[in-house]
Amino acid sequence: MSETPDNRKEIEALQQNPDYIIMNNPLASPKFVRNISKSEQKTITEIYTPKVFYEIVSQLKPEHLLGVANNQNITIDIVIKDFLKEIGAEKTRNYQHLITSIETLQTTILKWRDEKGEHRSPIVAFSTHDRNSSTIQVQVHEKLVKVILDVKEKGNFGFFKRNVHKLQNAQALKLYPFFKAWSNYGRYETTLIRFKENFGYNTSGYQRFAALEKYVLMPALDEINNKTDIQLSYQKTGQNLDGAKPRVTGLIFFIKSKVKGKGKAPALPGAPLIQELEIDTEYEVVDDKPVKNEPVSVELTSAEFTQLFELFKKINIDDRPDAIASKLLIEGYVAAYGKQAVIDAFHGVIDTKARVRSVAFFTPEVFGRYAGYESRKEEKRQRELEQLNSKKQEQQDKERMQEILTYFESREYQYFLQVYEQISDEQRNPLLKQLWDTHEGNEVFFSADGEPTEVAKYEIGSYWVNNFTAYNRRMTLQRIAERDYNTRIEFDDKNNPYFVK
């Protein structure tokens, strides 16, 4: 951005918009976006914590600093119900995840340097959970607020808050703000080692690039591309990338802003964006049918010809024609079989590493063999994504079921204690005596002066409910799940609960 008063006013105007977040590029460093997602509860807090952070940032305004003394805190209110509704979690009891994420931000240290030295501050300095008003108050140190609000006319980035709130993949939440900060450059290049170290992927699970690509890059980019205002793709760099044993040593990411339209974040002036590149992976060949050699009227654009020519150069041809002959051949193939058939055949030959002695290899049978190759590539990619999403859903269902069971057991525990207090002394005393005869002197059940502990009361309440009332544990669990979690539960033949879809 040019350094003009108008641009400064534009930044300040965006900062007044509660739906828009504008920040310094340094706050989108890999280490920072990694830290605000770091948690032992991978599937919960990694998703909630970044959203809580950006919620706080969206509420911070320049006027918060007016009249604030040195080393004071700025207070921000988060209405739990409104926040959960905004991130699409209002139908479940997710307030505990919100509290846990705020606790994570209280232990996440942000470091920065200025002329006075190096400074350190937790993102949230203090928090108060007011259960009566269902509000959480968070306090941010005024020096950190200054760092967040001190966006420059150059080197800033901005996005609509809802772009992060609607992301549900933890890796997408981690990568989106970082690459959004690079969208005005259109490109980010890094070594594979540095990428893993910066974003916390330097673990045994991601030792092979195939695992990093399958479990991080593919699902993250798929959600970012579908749900946000940028289009993200990447190109691998390294040795023998088209061979049997490729060695990936680096990545080039291409960031492209989507077409302007309703709901698109305000554009920030910057460098021109470059076009994204497609990603080629290895897929099988299925059909082996010749294409009819009928003329097809197709006029190649310069970009389309460049694409085909680059593919043609990747084919391992022993007796390769010169550039002029190659151009004529490509145009002849397109005229005879159609552009898509040629693209399919070239990709198929490259991916299957077919040995080509001369251009005589490209017969009608060859073009027929690879017909529809790219569509099958996409179908396989979609199947892999569906399998990945299915596994993700299974894990989410497992965690949600555990949450429901934990809540149910807590309710059941309190119910048994209430039953103990409600039954008469005549009903209770024989059970106490029986428990005393069995556990006399055991401090788990009786205190030093012989009074029953909470455990003893629970045991007697449980015994009474299960033997003298019509209590149905499975039916009670089903009612609680439907009433408090808006979901239905059934039981399999081994009495294990499962969700009814």
Buried (B, 14 or more C-beta within 10 A) or exposed (E): BEEEEEBBEBBBEBBEBEEBBBBBBBBBBBEBBBBBBBBEBEEBBBBBBBBBBBBBBBBBBBEBBEEBEEEBBBEBEBEBEEBBEBBEBBEBEBBEBBBBBBBBBBEBEBEBEEEEEEBEBBBBBEBEBEEEEEBBBBBBBBBBBBBBBEBBBEEBBBBBBBBBBBBBBBBBBBBBBBBBBBBBBBBBEBEBEEBBBBBBBBEEEBEEBEBBBBBBBBBBBBBBBEBBBBBBBBBBBBEEBEEEEBEBBBBBBBBBBEEEEEEEBBEBEBEEBEEBEEBBEEBEBEEEEBBEEEEBEBEBEEEBBEBBBEBBEBBBBEEBBEEEEBBEBBBEBBBBBBBBBBBBBBBBBBBBEBEBEEBEBBEBEBBBBBBBBBEBBEEBBEEBBEEBEEEBEEEEBEEBBEBBBEBBEEEBBEBBBEBBEEBEEEEBEEBBEEBBEEBEEEEEBBEEEEEBBEBBBBBBBBBBBEEEEEBEEEEBBBEBBEEBBEBEBEEEEEEEBEBEE
